[in-house]
């Protein structure tokens, strides 16, 4: 049973926190050494949550580098210790991949040690990660709308997994990741939205809806599945799932077909987290996210098509 919760919202829409609409992520720590059960759990839930699985001291060192960069950029309130990441009054940051650059401490957390060992175990062979690291430094305010990762990185293998790694102790007020229960098993969603590519566009049509995402359709700009998370939950079923608190050292891994978003940040702190991607090294990788200078969603990543 979920205790009384504070007001929670995502992208400005208040969430229903009744037990049938909201719940806690399942802790998989007890099966971390059981490979077969881990695979069953991922197939079943669409995610694996391992509190304290990573080395907390290493994560703290990675955070130290990140907050120093934020401080140097004038994003932190100078009246507080930078490790608290209290936002400067004018701070309006969200996506800051530059914080992952020249950051050996973060690379150690994400691409060495327990993280890589987990994916080698889960996938049963040598693993590669994308060379691009998504880093979020979210000022107080609205969060990331619901989406699947596959629409941004689906040109290689679809046996691709995301690690969401908190680079701070994140309570409900600061707002962590939320996962939509069983959403990866929604067949109609996978065949429609999940088959899109944000970098495809129609060469034979012009105007709104034909230049944002292949074929147009009713998908909002940026590849988001919806801008109303609670309405989406009602339409798809399942509950929004999160943790009462995420702590540095926690690992949340999920399928690229798992619908997720984040809670709005009602605190005075900048929320730090990273998204990193992993797959078997033997399978094809999306060319947008590999190499020394990944092309990403830039002009070289676009693909024209007849709609």
Phi and psi in degrees as GROMACS dihedral restraints (atoms count N, CA, C in turn):
[ dihedral_restraints ]
;  ai    aj    ak    al  type     phi  dphi    fc
    3     4     5     6     1   -88.2    20    10
    4     5     6     7     1   129.1    20    10
    6     7     8     9     1   -69.2    20    10
    7     8     9    10     1   174.1    20    10
    9    10    11    12     1   -60.4    20    10
   10    11    12    13     1   129.5    20    10
   12    13    14    15     1  -110.4    20    10
   13    14    15    16     1   155.0    20    10
   15    16    17    18     1   -70.3    20    10
   16    17    18    19     1   171.0    20    10
   18    19    20    21     1   -62.2    20    10
   19    20    21    22     1   126.3    20    10
   21    22    23    24     1  -120.6    20    10
   22    23    24    25     1   137.8    20    10
   24    25    26    27     1  -141.5    20    10
   25    26    27    28     1   161.6    20    10
   27    28    29    30     1  -139.8    20    10
   28    29    30    31     1   125.0    20    10
   30    31    32    33     1    52.3    20    10
   31    32    33    34     1    37.1    20    10
   33    34    35    36     1    87.0    20    10
   34    35    36    37     1    -8.6    20    10
   36    37    38    39     1   -99.3    20    10
   37    38    39    40     1   125.8    20    10
   39    40    41    42     1   -64.8    20    10
   40    41    42    43     1   138.4    20    10
   42    43    44    45     1   -94.9    20    10
   43    44    45    46     1   142.7    20    10
   45    46    47    48     1   -75.3    20    10
   46    47    48    49     1   120.8    20    10
   48    49    50    51     1  -106.4    20    10
   49    50    51    52     1    19.7    20    10
   51    52    53    54     1   -64.0    20    10
   52    53    54    55     1   152.2    20    10
   54    55    56    57     1   -55.1    20    10
   55    56    57    58     1   -29.4    20    10
   57    58    59    60     1   -81.5    20    10
   58    59    60    61     1    -7.0    20    10
   60    61    62    63     1  -117.5    20    10
   61    62    63    64     1   -14.5    20    10
   63    64    65    66     1  -149.4    20    10
   64    65    66    67     1   141.3    20    10
   66    67    68    69     1  -158.3    20    10
   67    68    69    70     1   179.8    20    10
   69    70    71    72     1   -98.5    20    10
   70    71    72    73     1   144.3    20    10
   72    73    74    75     1   -59.6    20    10
   73    74    75    76     1   144.9    20    10
   75    76    77    78     1   -80.0    20    10
   76    77    78    79     1   127.6    20    10
   78    79    80    81     1   -77.7    20    10
   79    80    81    82     1   121.8    20    10
   81    82    83    84     1  -104.0    20    10
   82    83    84    85     1    17.4    20    10
   84    85    86    87     1   -57.9    20    10
   85    86    87    88     1   -34.1    20    10
   87    88    89    90     1   -71.6    20    10
   88    89    90    91     1   -14.0    20    10
   90    91    92    93     1  -115.1    20    10
   91    92    93    94     1    13.6    20    10
   93    94    95    96     1   -60.7    20    10
   94    95    96    97     1   -25.1    20    10
   96    97    98    99     1   -98.3    20    10
   97    98    99   100     1     3.2    20    10
   99   100   101   102     1  -105.1    20    10
  100   101   102   103     1    95.2    20    10
  102   103   104   105     1   -58.1    20    10
  103   104   105   106     1   -47.7    20    10
  105   106   107   108     1   -63.2    20    10
  106   107   108   109     1   -40.4    20    10
  108   109   110   111     1   -69.4    20    10
  109   110   111   112     1   -34.1    20    10
  111   112   113   114     1   -60.6    20    10
  112   113   114   115     1   -43.8    20    10
  114   115   116   117     1   -66.2    20    10
  115   116   117   118     1   -39.3    20    10
  117   118   119   120     1   -62.9    20    10
  118   119   120   121     1   -43.4    20    10
  120   121   122   123     1   -62.7    20    10
  121   122   123   124     1   -43.6    20    10
  123   124   125   126     1   -64.1    20    10
  124   125   126   127     1   -43.3    20    10
  126   127   128   129     1   -64.7    20    10
  127   128   129   130     1   -35.0    20    10
  129   130   131   132     1   -77.7    20    10
  130   131   132   133     1   -52.3    20    10
  132   133   134   135     1   -93.2    20    10
  133   134   135   136     1   -24.7    20    10
  135   136   137   138     1    83.1    20    10
  136   137   138   139     1     1.7    20    10
  138   139   140   141     1  -155.6    20    10
  139   140   141   142     1   162.1    20    10
  141   142   143   144     1  -133.9    20    10
  142   143   144   145     1   124.3    20    10
  144   145   146   147     1  -110.8    20    10
  145   146   147   148     1   121.8    20    10
  147   148   149   150     1  -126.0    20    10
  148   149   150   151     1    86.2    20    10
  150   151   152   153     1   -61.0    20    10
  151   152   153   154     1   131.8    20    10
  153   154   155   156     1    72.3    20    10
  154   155   156   157     1    13.9    20    10
  156   157   158   159     1   -71.7    20    10
  157   158   159   160     1   -36.6    20    10
  159   160   161   162     1   -84.4    20    10
  160   161   162   163     1   166.9    20    10
  162   163   164   165     1   -77.4    20    10
  163   164   165   166     1   109.8    20    10
  165   166   167   168     1   -60.4    20    10
  166   167   168   169     1   -39.8    20    10
  168   169   170   171     1   -63.9    20    10
  169   170   171   172     1   -36.3    20    10
  171   172   173   174     1   -67.9    20    10
  172   173   174   175     1   -38.4    20    10
  174   175   176   177     1   -65.8    20    10
  175   176   177   178     1   -39.7    20    10
  177   178   179   180     1   -60.9    20    10
  178   179   180   181     1   -40.9    20    10
  180   181   182   183     1   -64.7    20    10
  181   182   183   184     1   -39.1    20    10
  183   184   185   186     1   -63.9    20    10
  184   185   186   187     1   -41.5    20    10
  186   187   188   189     1   -61.4    20    10
  187   188   189   190     1   -40.8    20    10
  189   190   191   192     1   -57.2    20    10
  190   191   192   193     1   -43.4    20    10
  192   193   194   195     1   -64.1    20    10
  193   194   195   196     1   -42.9    20    10
  195   196   197   198     1   -65.3    20    10
  196   197   198   199     1   -44.9    20    10
  198   199   200   201     1   -70.0    20    10
  199   200   201   202     1   -28.7    20    10
  201   202   203   204     1   -65.4    20    10
  202   203   204   205     1   -40.0    20    10
  204   205   206   207     1   -64.6    20    10
  205   206   207   208     1   -39.4    20    10
  207   208   209   210     1   -65.0    20    10
  208   209   210   211     1   -41.0    20    10
  210   211   212   213     1   -63.0    20    10
  211   212   213   214     1   -44.2    20    10
  213   214   215   216     1   -61.3    20    10
  214   215   216   217     1   -29.8    20    10
  216   217   218   219     1   -87.6    20    10
  217   218   219   220     1     3.3    20    10
  219   220   221   222     1    75.9    20    10
  220   221   222   223     1    20.6    20    10
  222   223   224   225     1   -91.2    20    10
  223   224   225   226     1    -8.9    20    10
  225   226   227   228     1  -111.2    20    10
  226   227   228   229     1   149.8    20    10
  228   229   230   231     1   -73.3    20    10
  229   230   231   232     1   119.8    20    10
  231   232   233   234     1   -69.7    20    10
  232   233   234   235     1    -9.8    20    10
  234   235   236   237     1   -81.1    20    10
  235   236   237   238     1    -3.8    20    10
  237   238   239   240     1  -126.2    20    10
  238   239   240   241     1   155.9    20    10
  240   241   242   243     1   -57.2    20    10
  241   242   243   244     1   133.2    20    10
  243   244   245   246     1   -60.0    20    10
  244   245   246   247     1   -28.2    20    10
  246   247   248   249     1   -65.6    20    10
  247   248   249   250     1   -18.4    20    10
  249   250   251   252     1   -78.7    20    10
  250   251   252   253     1   -16.5    20    10
  252   253   254   255     1    53.0    20    10
  253   254   255   256     1    41.4    20    10
  255   256   257   258     1   -72.6    20    10
  256   257   258   259     1   128.0    20    10
  258   259   260   261     1   -70.9    20    10
  259   260   261   262     1   139.8    20    10
  261   262   263   264     1   -66.3    20    10
  262   263   264   265     1   152.8    20    10
  264   265   266   267     1   -53.9    20    10
  265   266   267   268     1   -34.2    20    10
  267   268   269   270     1   -90.4    20    10
  268   269   270   271     1    -0.4    20    10
  270   271   272   273     1   -66.0    20    10
  271   272   273   274     1   127.8    20    10
  273   274   275   276     1  -139.2    20    10
  274   275   276   277     1    45.0    20    10
  276   277   278   279     1   -91.3    20    10
  277   278   279   280     1   159.4    20    10
  279   280   281   282     1  -144.3    20    10
  280   281   282   283     1   -64.4    20    10
  282   283   284   285     1  -108.4    20    10
  283   284   285   286     1   115.7    20    10
  285   286   287   288     1  -134.7    20    10
  286   287   288   289     1    72.0    20    10
  288   289   290   291     1   -60.9    20    10
  289   290   291   292     1   -19.8    20    10
  291   292   293   294     1   -62.6    20    10
  292   293   294   295     1   -23.1    20    10
  294   295   296   297     1   -68.5    20    10
  295   296   297   298     1   -19.2    20    10
  297   298   299   300     1   -86.6    20    10
  298   299   300   301     1   -13.1    20    10
  300   301   302   303     1   -81.8    20    10
  301   302   303   304     1   144.9    20    10
  303   304   305   306     1    50.8    20    10
  304   305   306   307     1    47.5    20    10
  306   307   308   309     1  -134.2    20    10
  307   308   309   310     1    73.7    20    10
  309   310   311   312     1   -57.1    20    10
  310   311   312   313     1   -33.9    20    10
  312   313   314   315     1   -64.4    20    10
  313   314   315   316     1   -39.5    20    10
  315   316   317   318     1   -69.9    20    10
  316   317   318   319     1   -41.0    20    10
  318   319   320   321     1   -60.1    20    10
  319   320   321   322     1   -36.2    20    10
  321   322   323   324     1   -64.0    20    10
  322   323   324   325     1   -41.5    20    10
  324   325   326   327     1   -65.5    20    10
  325   326   327   328     1   -45.5    20    10
  327   328   329   330     1   -85.2    20    10
  328   329   330   331     1   -31.5    20    10
  330   331   332   333     1  -126.7    20    10
  331   332   333   334     1    26.4    20    10
  333   334   335   336     1  -151.5    20    10
  334   335   336   337     1   173.9    20    10
  336   337   338   339     1    55.9    20    10
  337   338   339   340     1  -136.0    20    10
  339   340   341   342     1   -58.2    20    10
  340   341   342   343     1   -35.2    20    10
  342   343   344   345     1   -61.6    20    10
  343   344   345   346     1   -51.8    20    10
  345   346   347   348     1   -67.4    20    10
  346   347   348   349     1   -36.1    20    10
  348   349   350   351     1   -62.0    20    10
  349   350   351   352     1   -38.7    20    10
  351   352   353   354     1   -61.2    20    10
  352   353   354   355     1   -46.9    20    10
  354   355   356   357     1   -72.7    20    10
  355   356   357   358     1   -33.9    20    10
  357   358   359   360     1   -62.8    20    10
  358   359   360   361     1   -36.9    20    10
  360   361   362   363     1   -69.0    20    10
  361   362   363   364     1   -49.2    20    10
  363   364   365   366     1   -63.1    20    10
  364   365   366   367     1   -42.0    20    10
  366   367   368   369     1   -94.0    20    10
  367   368   369   370     1   -13.6    20    10
  369   370   371   372     1    75.1    20    10
  370   371   372   373     1    34.5    20    10
  372   373   374   375     1   177.9    20    10
  373   374   375   376     1  -179.9    20    10
  375   376   377   378     1   -58.5    20    10
  376   377   378   379     1   138.6    20    10
  378   379   380   381     1  -118.3    20    10
  379   380   381   382     1   145.0    20    10
  381   382   383   384     1  -119.0    20    10
  382   383   384   385     1   154.8    20    10
  384   385   386   387     1  -114.6    20    10
  385   386   387   388     1   157.7    20    10
  387   388   389   390     1   -64.9    20    10
  388   389   390   391     1   149.3    20    10
  390   391   392   393     1   -82.1    20    10
  391   392   393   394     1   -18.7    20    10
  393   394   395   396     1   -89.2    20    10
  394   395   396   397     1   136.1    20    10
  396   397   398   399     1  -114.9    20    10
  397   398   399   400     1   123.5    20    10
  399   400   401   402     1   -83.7    20    10
  400   401   402   403     1   125.5    20    10
  402   403   404   405     1  -128.4    20    10
  403   404   405   406     1   131.7    20    10
  405   406   407   408     1  -117.4    20    10
  406   407   408   409     1   128.6    20    10
  408   409   410   411     1  -123.8    20    10
  409   410   411   412     1    97.6    20    10
  411   412   413   414     1  -101.8    20    10
  412   413   414   415     1   112.2    20    10
  414   415   416   417     1   -66.3    20    10
  415   416   417   418     1   162.9    20    10
  417   418   419   420     1   -51.9    20    10
  418   419   420   421     1   133.5    20    10
  420   421   422   423     1   141.7    20    10
  421   422   423   424     1  -157.2    20    10
  423   424   425   426     1   -71.4    20    10
  424   425   426   427     1   153.6    20    10
  426   427   428   429     1  -103.1    20    10
  427   428   429   430     1  -169.1    20    10
  429   430   431   432     1   -81.3    20    10
  430   431   432   433     1   131.4    20    10
  432   433   434   435     1   -70.4    20    10
  433   434   435   436     1   166.0    20    10
  435   436   437   438     1   -64.4    20    10
  436   437   438   439     1   143.1    20    10
  438   439   440   441     1  -165.9    20    10
  439   440   441   442     1   167.7    20    10
  441   442   443   444     1  -106.6    20    10
  442   443   444   445     1   145.3    20    10
  444   445   446   447     1   -71.5    20    10
  445   446   447   448     1   -25.0    20    10
  447   448   449   450     1   -60.3    20    10
  448   449   450   451     1   -28.6    20    10
  450   451   452   453     1   -71.9    20    10
  451   452   453   454     1   -14.0    20    10
  453   454   455   456     1  -102.4    20    10
  454   455   456   457     1   -15.0    20    10
  456   457   458   459     1  -152.2    20    10
  457   458   459   460     1    40.3    20    10
  459   460   461   462     1  -101.2    20    10
  460   461   462   463     1    17.3    20    10
  462   463   464   465     1   -86.6    20    10
  463   464   465   466     1   -10.8    20    10
  465   466   467   468     1  -106.2    20    10
  466   467   468   469     1  -143.1    20    10
  468   469   470   471     1   -63.3    20    10
  469   470   471   472     1   148.5    20    10
  471   472   473   474     1   -98.1    20    10
  472   473   474   475     1     1.7    20    10
  474   475   476   477     1   -88.1    20    10
  475   476   477   478     1    65.2    20    10
  477   478   479   480     1  -122.5    20    10
  478   479   480   481     1   140.6    20    10
  480   481   482   483     1  -130.5    20    10
  481   482   483   484     1   147.8    20    10
  483   484   485   486     1  -106.8    20    10
  484   485   486   487     1   137.9    20    10
  486   487   488   489     1  -106.1    20    10
  487   488   489   490     1   122.6    20    10
  489   490   491   492     1   -98.9    20    10
  490   491   492   493     1   117.8    20    10
  492   493   494   495     1  -118.6    20    10
  493   494   495   496     1   112.9    20    10
  495   496   497   498     1   -71.4    20    10
  496   497   498   499     1   129.8    20    10
  498   499   500   501     1  -103.9    20    10
  499   500   501   502     1    37.4    20    10
  501   502   503   504     1  -177.3    20    10
  502   503   504   505     1   164.2    20    10
  504   505   506   507     1   -82.7    20    10
  505   506   507   508     1   114.8    20    10
  507   508   509   510     1  -114.1    20    10
  508   509   510   511     1   111.4    20    10
  510   511   512   513     1   -91.9    20    10
  511   512   513   514     1  -178.1    20    10
  513   514   515   516     1   -65.2    20    10
  514   515   516   517     1   -31.8    20    10
  516   517   518   519     1   -66.6    20    10
  517   518   519   520     1   -39.7    20    10
  519   520   521   522     1   -74.6    20    10
  520   521   522   523     1   -29.9    20    10
  522   523   524   525     1    86.6    20    10
  523   524   525   526     1    99.6    20    10
  525   526   527   528     1   -97.2    20    10
  526   527   528   529     1  -165.4    20    10
  528   529   530   531     1   -72.9    20    10
  529   530   531   532     1   146.8    20    10
  531   532   533   534     1  -125.1    20    10
  532   533   534   535     1   140.3    20    10
  534   535   536   537     1  -118.5    20    10
  535   536   537   538     1   135.1    20    10
  537   538   539   540     1   -87.2    20    10
  538   539   540   541     1   117.8    20    10
  540   541   542   543     1   -53.6    20    10
  541   542   543   544     1   127.7    20    10
  543   544   545   546     1    61.4    20    10
  544   545   546   547     1    13.0    20    10
  546   547   548   549     1   -64.2    20    10
  547   548   549   550     1   -26.8    20    10
  549   550   551   552     1   -68.2    20    10
  550   551   552   553     1   -14.3    20    10
  552   553   554   555     1   -98.1    20    10
  553   554   555   556     1     6.0    20    10
  555   556   557   558     1   -80.9    20    10
  556   557   558   559     1   101.3    20    10
  558   559   560   561     1   -61.2    20    10
  559   560   561   562     1   -46.1    20    10
  561   562   563   564     1   -63.8    20    10
  562   563   564   565     1   -41.0    20    10
  564   565   566   567     1   -63.6    20    10
  565   566   567   568     1   -42.9    20    10
  567   568   569   570     1   -64.0    20    10
  568   569   570   571     1   -38.4    20    10
  570   571   572   573     1   -76.8    20    10
  571   572   573   574     1   -22.5    20    10
  573   574   575   576     1  -103.5    20    10
  574   575   576   577     1   -86.3    20    10
  576   577   578   579     1   -56.3    20    10
  577   578   579   580     1   -43.2    20    10
  579   580   581   582     1   -67.0    20    10
  580   581   582   583     1   -12.7    20    10
  582   583   584   585     1   -96.6    20    10
  583   584   585   586     1     2.1    20    10
  585   586   587   588     1   -81.3    20    10
  586   587   588   589     1   167.2    20    10
  588   589   590   591     1  -139.9    20    10
  589   590   591   592     1   118.3    20    10
  591   592   593   594     1   -64.0    20    10
  592   593   594   595     1   -17.7    20    10
  594   595   596   597     1  -101.9    20    10
  595   596   597   598     1     9.2    20    10
  597   598   599   600     1   -91.5    20    10
  598   599   600   601     1   147.3    20    10
  600   601   602   603     1  -146.7    20    10
  601   602   603   604     1   158.4    20    10
  603   604   605   606     1   -84.6    20    10
  604   605   606   607     1   124.1    20    10
  606   607   608   609     1   -83.6    20    10
  607   608   609   610     1   -18.1    20    10
  609   610   611   612     1  -104.7    20    10
  610   611   612   613     1     7.0    20    10
  612   613   614   615     1  -137.7    20    10
  613   614   615   616     1   157.0    20    10
  615   616   617   618     1  -133.4    20    10
  616   617   618   619     1   160.0    20    10
  618   619   620   621     1   105.3    20    10
  619   620   621   622     1   171.9    20    10
  621   622   623   624     1   -57.4    20    10
  622   623   624   625     1   135.3    20    10
  624   625   626   627     1    97.1    20    10
  625   626   627   628     1   -14.4    20    10
  627   628   629   630     1  -117.5    20    10
  628   629   630   631     1    -1.5    20    10
  630   631   632   633     1  -116.7    20    10
  631   632   633   634     1    -4.8    20    10
  633   634   635   636     1   -92.8    20    10
  634   635   636   637     1   -42.3    20    10
  636   637   638   639     1  -154.2    20    10
  637   638   639   640     1   140.1    20    10
  639   640   641   642     1   -42.1    20    10
  640   641   642   643     1   123.1    20    10
  642   643   644   645     1    81.6    20    10
  643   644   645   646     1    -5.0    20    10
  645   646   647   648     1    78.9    20    10
  646   647   648   649     1  -109.4    20    10
  648   649   650   651     1    78.0    20    10
  649   650   651   652     1  -162.8    20    10
  651   652   653   654     1  -111.0    20    10
  652   653   654   655     1    34.3    20    10
  654   655   656   657     1   -94.3    20    10
  655   656   657   658     1   133.2    20    10
  657   658   659   660     1   -72.1    20    10
  658   659   660   661     1   161.7    20    10
  660   661   662   663     1   -53.9    20    10
  661   662   663   664     1   144.1    20    10
  663   664   665   666     1    88.1    20    10
  664   665   666   667     1    -1.0    20    10
  666   667   668   669     1    86.4    20    10
  667   668   669   670     1     4.1    20    10
  669   670   671   672     1   -64.0    20    10
  670   671   672   673     1   143.8    20    10
  672   673   674   675     1   -76.4    20    10
  673   674   675   676     1   -34.9    20    10
  675   676   677   678     1  -162.7    20    10
  676   677   678   679     1   156.9    20    10
  678   679   680   681     1  -110.4    20    10
  679   680   681   682     1     9.4    20    10
  681   682   683   684     1  -130.7    20    10
  682   683   684   685     1    85.6    20    10
  684   685   686   687     1   -58.5    20    10
  685   686   687   688     1   -38.6    20    10
  687   688   689   690     1   -73.0    20    10
  688   689   690   691     1   -35.6    20    10
  690   691   692   693     1   -64.7    20    10
  691   692   693   694     1   -40.7    20    10
  693   694   695   696     1   -59.5    20    10
  694   695   696   697     1   -44.2    20    10
  696   697   698   699     1   -59.2    20    10
  697   698   699   700     1   -43.1    20    10
  699   700   701   702     1   -62.1    20    10
  700   701   702   703     1   -37.0    20    10
  702   703   704   705     1   -74.8    20    10
  703   704   705   706     1   -37.6    20    10
  705   706   707   708     1   -94.1    20    10
  706   707   708   709     1   -22.3    20    10
  708   709   710   711     1    88.3    20    10
  709   710   711   712     1   175.5    20    10
  711   712   713   714     1    83.6    20    10
  712   713   714   715     1   179.4    20    10
  714   715   716   717     1  -118.2    20    10
  715   716   717   718     1   151.6    20    10
  717   718   719   720     1   -76.5    20    10
  718   719   720   721     1   131.0    20    10
  720   721   722   723     1  -119.5    20    10
  721   722   723   724     1   139.2    20    10
  723   724   725   726     1  -152.5    20    10
  724   725   726   727     1  -166.1    20    10
  726   727   728   729     1  -120.1    20    10
  727   728   729   730     1   148.8    20    10
  729   730   731   732     1   -57.8    20    10
  730   731   732   733     1   -33.6    20    10
  732   733   734   735     1  -155.9    20    10
  733   734   735   736     1   131.6    20    10
  735   736   737   738     1   -93.6    20    10
  736   737   738   739     1   140.9    20    10
  738   739   740   741     1  -123.9    20    10
  739   740   741   742     1   153.1    20    10
  741   742   743   744     1   -58.5    20    10
  742   743   744   745     1   125.8    20    10
  744   745   746   747     1   112.2    20    10
  745   746   747   748     1   -15.5    20    10
  747   748   749   750     1   -75.7    20    10
  748   749   750   751     1   150.1    20    10
  750   751   752   753     1  -126.9    20    10
  751   752   753   754     1   127.5    20    10
  753   754   755   756     1  -121.8    20    10
  754   755   756   757     1   111.4    20    10
  756   757   758   759     1  -110.1    20    10
  757   758   759   760     1   141.0    20    10
  759   760   761   762     1  -152.7    20    10
  760   761   762   763     1   160.6    20    10
  762   763   764   765     1   -68.8    20    10
  763   764   765   766     1   152.8    20    10
  765   766   767   768     1   -72.2    20    10
  766   767   768   769     1    -4.2    20    10
  768   769   770   771     1   -99.9    20    10
  769   770   771   772     1     1.7    20    10
  771   772   773   774     1   -84.7    20    10
  772   773   774   775     1   122.5    20    10
  774   775   776   777     1   -71.8    20    10
  775   776   777   778     1   131.5    20    10
  777   778   779   780     1  -148.0    20    10
  778   779   780   781     1   164.1    20    10
  780   781   782   783     1  -156.2    20    10
  781   782   783   784     1  -161.7    20    10
  783   784   785   786     1  -143.3    20    10
  784   785   786   787     1   159.5    20    10
  786   787   788   789     1   -78.2    20    10
  787   788   789   790     1   150.5    20    10
  789   790   791   792     1   -66.6    20    10
  790   791   792   793     1   150.3    20    10
  792   793   794   795     1   -95.4    20    10
  793   794   795   796     1   106.4    20    10
  795   796   797   798     1   -98.1    20    10
  796   797   798   799     1     3.9    20    10
  798   799   800   801     1   -87.0    20    10
  799   800   801   802     1  -174.7    20    10
  801   802   803   804     1  -102.0    20    10
  802   803   804   805     1    11.5    20    10
  804   805   806   807     1  -109.0    20    10
  805   806   807   808     1   155.3    20    10
  807   808   809   810     1   -84.3    20    10
  808   809   810   811     1   124.7    20    10
  810   811   812   813     1   -84.6    20    10
  811   812   813   814     1   125.2    20    10
  813   814   815   816     1  -109.3    20    10
  814   815   816   817     1   130.4    20    10
  816   817   818   819     1  -158.2    20    10
  817   818   819   820     1   160.6    20    10
  819   820   821   822     1  -127.0    20    10
  820   821   822   823     1   153.1    20    10
  822   823   824   825     1  -118.9    20    10
  823   824   825   826     1   123.7    20    10
  825   826   827   828     1  -131.1    20    10
  826   827   828   829     1   153.2    20    10
  828   829   830   831     1  -124.2    20    10
  829   830   831   832     1   145.2    20    10
  831   832   833   834     1  -140.3    20    10
  832   833   834   835     1   145.6    20    10
  834   835   836   837     1  -156.9    20    10
  835   836   837   838     1   168.7    20    10
  837   838   839   840     1   -63.6    20    10
  838   839   840   841     1   136.7    20    10
  840   841   842   843     1   -65.1    20    10
  841   842   843   844     1   -24.8    20    10
  843   844   845   846     1   -78.6    20    10
  844   845   846   847     1    -9.8    20    10
  846   847   848   849     1  -102.7    20    10
  847   848   849   850     1   156.3    20    10
  849   850   851   852     1   -64.1    20    10
  850   851   852   853     1   144.8    20    10
  852   853   854   855     1  -113.7    20    10
  853   854   855   856     1   146.8    20    10
  855   856   857   858     1   -63.6    20    10
  856   857   858   859     1   120.8    20    10
  858   859   860   861     1   -65.5    20    10
  859   860   861   862     1   -15.5    20    10
  861   862   863   864     1   -71.6    20    10
  862   863   864   865     1   -18.1    20    10
  864   865   866   867     1  -123.2    20    10
  865   866   867   868     1    16.4    20    10
  867   868   869   870     1  -124.2    20    10
  868   869   870   871     1   159.9    20    10
  870   871   872   873     1    99.2    20    10
  871   872   873   874     1   170.6    20    10
  873   874   875   876     1   -66.4    20    10
  874   875   876   877     1   -29.0    20    10
  876   877   878   879     1  -134.0    20    10
  877   878   879   880     1    77.9    20    10
  879   880   881   882     1   -56.1    20    10
  880   881   882   883     1   139.2    20    10
  882   883   884   885     1   -75.4    20    10
  883   884   885   886     1   -23.6    20    10
  885   886   887   888     1    55.4    20    10
  886   887   888   889     1  -138.8    20    10
  888   889   890   891     1   -93.5    20    10
  889   890   891   892     1    16.7    20    10
  891   892   893   894     1   -72.1    20    10
  892   893   894   895     1  -177.6    20    10
  894   895   896   897     1   -54.1    20    10
  895   896   897   898     1   -35.9    20    10
  897   898   899   900     1   -69.6    20    10
  898   899   900   901     1   -16.9    20    10
  900   901   902   903     1   -91.2    20    10
  901   902   903   904     1    -5.9    20    10
  903   904   905   906     1   -77.5    20    10
  904   905   906   907     1   148.6    20    10
  906   907   908   909     1  -133.6    20    10
  907   908   909   910     1   119.9    20    10
  909   910   911   912     1   -81.5    20    10
  910   911   912   913     1   148.9    20    10
  912   913   914   915     1  -148.6    20    10
  913   914   915   916     1   155.6    20    10
  915   916   917   918     1   -85.3    20    10
  916   917   918   919     1   124.0    20    10
